Amino acid sequence: MAQAAQTEFRQNIEMRYPRSASLRDGHKVSLRLMQPDDAETILGFARSLPNDDLLFLRRDVTQESAVAEWMREIESGRTFTVLGFDGDELLGEGDLHYNAADWTRHLGEIRLLLSPKARGRGLGRVLAEEIYAIAQQLQLQLLTARMVLDQAAAQTVFRRLGFQREAVLWDYVIDADGKTHDLLIATRRLQGPRAG
């Protein structure tokens, strides 16, 4: 993607925020893009989550170095993160990661992290819709989501969001105790014809 086009896409995405959205119970949340000065907020949020939520992330976002790397990806435009707040309290985040320069430039990967108190209220759907809107602005064609096969709740959430199971990679991830787990890859098509 040309630098000028990428800059234009980024500006259009940034113009979308801040905004508000309603949860299932009618409660309003405020949404905005994550900025470099959100590092401490993200660290506090990640450290407040149950260990099971963090076990299989690609990086340990409870560590300052991992959050600093995340911020560099945001600065470079490889990642967009939408934060959902109730007042000053961060309730969840939706992440879109993509690479504009390689043979998978039509793909994006979505990740959602929600605080336990926000679950079941529709925040996951709200954040996913924001990620879809960003992905469409970037002209991505397909979103992927990865989760461990025994994360039944995550599978339910993504199935409700229109994702379909594509593959299971057996014994693909390993936890801190050395136990292997099966990785499920699911996809949701956004636009464009199915290749090949």
C-alpha atoms as one frame of an Amber mdcrd trajectory, in Angstrom:
protein
   0.000   0.000   0.000   1.401   3.388  -0.960   2.428   5.661   1.900  -0.028
   8.389   0.815  -2.937   5.912   0.781  -1.941   4.510   4.155  -1.821   8.031
   5.625  -5.269   8.791   4.201  -6.715   5.551   5.615  -5.242   6.329   9.023
  -6.667   9.856   9.020 -10.124   8.558   8.092  -9.972   6.005  10.903  -8.841
   8.603  13.431 -11.743  10.883  12.435 -14.152   8.157  13.599 -13.142   8.688
  17.238 -13.983   9.421  19.952 -17.507   8.068  19.828 -19.995   6.399  22.147
 -21.922   3.157  21.888 -24.728   1.479  23.794 -24.423  -1.932  25.414 -27.293
  -4.426  25.601 -28.447  -3.006  28.932 -28.564   0.530  27.494 -25.399   1.580
  29.310 -23.199   3.914  27.254 -19.482   3.353  26.797 -16.990   5.703  25.209
 -14.698   4.428  22.478 -11.400   5.811  21.301  -8.169   4.699  19.698  -5.315
   3.690  21.955  -2.509   6.251  22.157   1.080   6.008  23.443   0.127   7.664
  26.731  -2.283   4.769  27.435   0.569   2.410  28.354  -0.068   2.580  32.106
  -3.817   2.156  31.628  -3.233  -0.941  29.481  -0.782  -2.400  31.971  -3.254
  -1.899  34.825  -6.064  -3.415  32.765  -4.025  -6.448  31.704  -2.802  -7.053
  35.244  -6.400  -7.008  36.510  -7.548  -9.778  34.142  -7.750 -13.449  35.117
  -4.622 -15.403  34.182  -6.623 -17.622  31.823  -7.435 -14.579  29.667  -3.741
 -13.821  29.194  -2.353 -17.324  28.941  -2.347 -17.646  25.173  -1.781 -14.106
  23.941   1.102 -13.605  21.533   2.815 -11.383  24.070   2.618 -10.879  27.804
   0.815  -7.541  28.004   1.335  -7.417  31.758   4.970  -6.514  30.998   6.086
  -2.977  30.149   8.335  -4.168  27.301   5.423  -5.971  25.590   3.182  -2.913
  25.883   6.011  -0.748  24.505   6.235  -3.080  21.491   2.442  -2.819  21.077
   2.716   0.978  21.088   5.422   0.835  18.394   3.069  -1.238  16.220   0.361
   1.400  16.709   2.801   4.178  15.790   3.840   2.297  12.640   0.210   1.735
  11.621   0.429  -2.077  11.814  -2.027  -2.228  14.695  -5.186  -0.321  15.566
  -6.604  -0.732  19.059 -10.013   0.541  20.135 -10.520   1.059  23.867 -13.923
   0.906  25.560 -14.366   2.987  28.723 -17.010   3.464  31.372 -15.950   6.887
  32.612 -12.243   6.456  33.386 -12.463   2.678  33.755 -11.196   0.600  30.853
 -13.659  -2.243  30.245 -12.135  -3.792  27.148 -10.114  -3.455  24.015 -10.360
  -4.618  20.434  -7.243  -5.021  18.373  -6.662  -5.204  14.620  -3.225  -6.303
  13.484  -2.218  -6.388   9.829   0.798  -6.041   7.572   0.342  -3.759   4.572
   3.470  -4.871   2.745   3.355  -8.644   2.312   1.330 -11.388   0.594  -1.175
 -11.406   3.475  -1.942  -7.687   3.160  -5.636  -8.498   2.589  -5.842 -10.178
   6.031  -6.258  -8.763   9.497  -6.191 -10.483  12.852  -8.713  -9.493  15.513
  -8.243  -9.872  19.248 -10.702  -8.910  21.978  -9.964  -8.584  25.687 -12.792
  -7.780  28.101 -12.853  -7.273  31.819 -14.996  -9.861  33.617 -17.542  -7.176
  34.594 -18.087  -6.255  30.917 -18.766  -9.772  29.659 -22.214 -10.721  28.472
 -23.228  -7.076  28.023 -22.433  -6.673  24.331 -19.084  -4.891  24.609 -17.379
  -7.639  22.593 -19.843  -7.057  19.757 -19.354  -3.285  19.943 -15.563  -3.574
  19.815 -15.722  -6.160  17.024 -17.922  -3.827  14.960 -15.344  -1.078  15.410
 -12.605  -3.441  14.232 -14.752  -4.405  11.213 -15.175  -0.728  10.319 -11.421
  -0.133  10.566 -10.671  -3.273   8.541 -13.073  -2.156   5.810 -11.490   1.300
   5.759  -8.134  -0.448   5.230  -9.767  -2.513   2.455  -9.017  -5.811   4.190
 -10.939  -8.813   2.911 -10.702 -11.333   5.727 -10.378 -11.246   9.512  -8.846
 -14.105  11.444  -9.216 -14.926  15.117  -7.146 -17.400  17.107  -8.162 -19.064
  20.332  -7.394 -22.205  22.251  -9.856 -24.984  21.486 -10.875 -25.345  25.129
 -11.870 -21.644  25.353 -15.551 -22.404  24.747 -16.758 -18.913  25.714 -14.409
 -17.247  23.216 -15.587 -19.616  20.484 -19.204 -18.728  21.244 -18.446 -15.003
  21.072 -16.684 -15.256  17.726 -19.319 -17.593  16.265 -21.989 -15.007  17.187
 -19.847 -12.384  15.455 -20.013 -14.356  12.207 -16.691 -16.191  12.363 -16.400
 -19.708  10.971 -13.980 -22.403  12.060 -11.222 -22.860   9.480  -8.624 -25.058
  11.135  -7.453 -26.653  14.346  -3.721 -26.921  14.931  -3.201 -29.761  17.380
  -0.772 -29.226  20.295   0.179 -25.875  18.756   0.515 -23.743  21.903   2.099
 -24.519  25.229   1.253 -22.975  28.583   3.549 -21.979  31.436   3.197 -25.453
  32.979   4.367 -27.153  29.782   0.942 -28.468  28.788   0.098 -28.253  25.087
  -3.231 -26.988  23.768  -4.970 -27.076  20.404  -5.302 -23.770  18.538  -8.501
 -22.921  16.676  -8.339 -20.504  13.745 -11.604 -18.878  12.686 -12.289 -16.373
   9.919 -14.858 -13.828   8.861 -14.973 -12.559   5.298 -15.436  -8.795   4.964
 -15.348  -8.168   1.233 -13.960  -9.402  -2.045 -14.270 -12.722  -3.830 -13.109
 -15.984  -2.346  -9.697 -16.774  -3.808  -8.957 -19.856  -5.746
